[in-house]
Amino acid sequence: MNKKQRAFLVIFGVFIIAVIAVVLLNILMPKPEIKPDDIEVSKRNVQEQELPTQNPKLKTKEYVNIYFIGKNSNDEEVYKAVRRTYKSDVDGSRIKFAVYALIGGPKPEETQLGVYTEIPNSAQVISISEQSDRVIVNLNSSFVNGGGADSLYKRLYQLIKTVKLNSQLPVYLYIDGHKADVIGGEGIMLSQPLGDNSLEN
């Protein structure tokens, strides 16, 4: 073996030893932890944040049911619950959102599906007072005027069913600031708070 061959073997041996040393250091040295601050999130897509699978702590969509009137498969009138998207940080309490939506009437796309209301277009919400032990829904007199007794019963049931579903507290109906114990020119008796038996007197 000549000098050149010996020199080559020495250099090759040193190279192999260096490679082995680097590999051993990578295996034995502890790896740094990845902290949340190390991950770039500034370019994250906003739409992805709305998906519950991406972040279970984010709110899922909430819905409120509003009762209108429609027909069933036998062409009979029934009270139909229409689902509306509800955002508590924008729309306030469920009961307020529900009552305003009910008085506002069905949307055009809901009307196309055969849903309608007996509540007059002139009916308006004067105020909704949420107290510690009750909720007072104050409507204007247009809510109880016109349409006859049958129409009045239906609109009252629309209101009763809607508020019962969307309030944990008892709900009382006021008309023009006065508690509504007798409704309309027909003299319909209304027991309060509003409930399933309110119109059975």
C-alpha positions in Angstrom: 0.0 0.0 0.0 1.6 3.3 -1.0 1.4 6.7 0.7 -1.5 8.0 -1.3 -3.6 5.0 -0.5 -2.8 5.4 3.2 -3.6 9.1 3.2 -7.0 8.4 1.5 -7.9 5.7 4.1 -7.0 8.1 6.9 -9.2 10.9 5.5 -12.0 8.5 4.8 -11.9 7.2 8.3 -12.0 10.7 9.8 -15.0 11.5 7.6 -16.9 8.4 8.8 -16.1 9.1 12.4 -17.4 12.7 12.0 -20.7 11.5 10.4 -21.3 9.0 13.2 -20.7 11.7 15.8 -23.2 14.0 14.2 -25.8 11.3 14.1 -25.3 10.3 17.7 -25.6 14.0 18.8 -28.9 14.4 17.0 -30.2 11.2 18.7 -29.0 11.9 22.2 -29.5 15.7 22.4 -33.0 16.8 23.7 -35.2 18.4 21.1 -36.7 21.9 21.8 -40.5 22.0 22.6 -42.8 23.7 20.0 -44.7 26.3 21.9 -47.9 28.0 20.6 -46.0 31.2 20.1 -43.7 29.5 17.7 -46.6 28.8 15.2 -47.5 31.5 12.8 -51.3 32.1 12.9 -51.6 35.5 11.4 -52.4 34.1 7.9 -55.1 31.7 9.1 -58.3 31.8 7.1 -61.1 33.5 9.0 -63.7 31.0 7.5 -61.8 28.1 8.9 -62.2 29.5 12.4 -65.9 29.2 12.2 -65.7 25.4 11.7 -66.3 23.6 15.0 -63.9 20.9 13.9 -61.0 23.4 13.7 -61.6 24.8 17.2 -64.1 23.1 19.6 -64.2 26.2 21.8 -65.8 28.3 19.1 -69.5 28.8 19.1 -71.7 26.7 16.8 -74.7 28.2 15.1 -77.7 28.8 17.3 -81.3 28.8 16.1 -84.6 30.3 17.4 -88.0 28.9 16.4 -90.8 31.3 15.5 -94.4 30.1 15.2 -96.3 31.0 12.1 -99.2 29.2 10.4 -99.3 26.8 7.5 -101.0 23.7 6.1 -100.2 20.1 6.8 -100.5 17.2 4.3 -104.2 17.0 5.0 -104.7 20.7 4.1 -105.4 21.6 7.7 -104.1 24.7 9.4 -101.3 24.1 11.8 -98.8 26.2 13.7 -95.4 25.8 12.1 -92.1 26.5 13.7 -89.8 28.4 11.4 -86.1 28.3 12.3 -84.1 31.5 12.3 -80.4 31.9 12.8 -79.6 33.6 16.1 -76.4 35.3 17.2 -76.5 36.3 20.9 -73.7 38.9 20.5 -75.7 40.7 17.8 -79.3 39.9 18.4 -79.5 40.2 22.2 -81.6 37.8 24.2 -83.5 34.9 22.6 -86.9 36.3 23.7 -86.3 39.7 22.2 -85.1 38.2 19.0 -88.0 35.8 18.8 -90.7 38.4 19.5 -89.4 40.9 17.0 -89.0 38.2 14.4 -92.6 37.0 15.0 -94.1 40.5 14.8 -92.0 41.2 11.6 -93.7 38.2 9.9 -92.4 35.5 7.7 -89.7 36.2 5.2 -90.4 36.0 1.4 -88.7 32.6 1.1 -90.8 31.3 4.0 -94.0 32.7 2.4 -93.2 30.8 -0.8 -93.3 27.6 1.3 -96.9 28.3 2.4 -96.2 29.9 5.7 -98.2 33.0 6.8 -99.2 34.9 9.9 -102.4 36.3 11.4 -100.5 39.2 13.0 -101.4 42.5 11.2 -98.6 44.3 9.4 -99.3 47.4 11.6 -98.5 45.5 14.8 -95.4 46.8 16.5 -93.2 46.0 19.5 -93.3 49.0 21.9 -90.9 47.4 24.4 -89.7 44.1 25.9 -88.8 44.4 29.6 -86.7 41.5 31.0 -86.8 41.5 34.8 -85.4 39.1 37.3 -88.7 37.2 37.7 -90.6 37.9 34.5 -90.6 39.2 30.9 -93.1 41.9 29.8 -93.9 42.1 26.1 -95.5 45.4 25.3 -97.2 45.6 21.9 -99.3 48.3 20.3 -103.0 48.0 19.9 -102.8 47.0 16.3 -101.8 43.5 17.5 -105.4 43.0 18.9 -107.4 45.0 16.4 -109.2 43.7 13.3 -109.6 40.2 11.8 -112.3 38.8 14.0 -112.2 36.4 16.9 -110.7 33.5 15.0 -107.8 35.6 13.7 -107.2 37.0 17.1 -107.0 33.5 18.7 -104.5 32.4 16.1 -102.2 35.4 16.5 -102.3 35.0 20.3 -101.4 31.3 20.0 -98.5 32.3 17.7 -97.2 34.6 20.4 -97.8 32.2 23.2 -96.0 29.3 21.5 -93.1 31.5 20.5 -92.5 33.1 23.9 -92.9 29.8 25.8 -90.2 28.2 23.6 -87.7 31.1 24.0 -88.0 32.2 27.6 -87.2 30.5 30.9 -89.1 33.2 32.8 -92.9 33.7 32.8 -94.0 36.1 30.0 -96.8 38.7 30.3 -98.5 40.5 27.4 -99.2 44.2 27.7 -101.0 46.3 25.1 -100.1 50.0 24.9 -98.5 49.7 28.3 -101.5 48.0 30.1 -101.7 44.4 31.1 -103.9 42.5 28.7 -106.5 40.6 30.6 -109.3 41.1 28.0 -108.3 41.1 24.4 -110.1 42.9 21.5 -113.7 43.9 20.9 -114.7 40.3 21.3 -113.7 40.4 24.9 -111.4 37.3 24.8 -110.2 36.5 28.3 -106.5 36.0 28.6 -104.9 34.5 31.8 -101.3 35.4 32.5 -98.5 34.6 32.4 -98.8 33.3 28.8 -99.1 29.6 28.6 -101.0 26.7 27.0 -104.1 27.4 29.1 -104.1 31.2 28.7 -107.1 31.2 26.3 -109.2 28.4 27.9 -111.3 30.6 30.1 
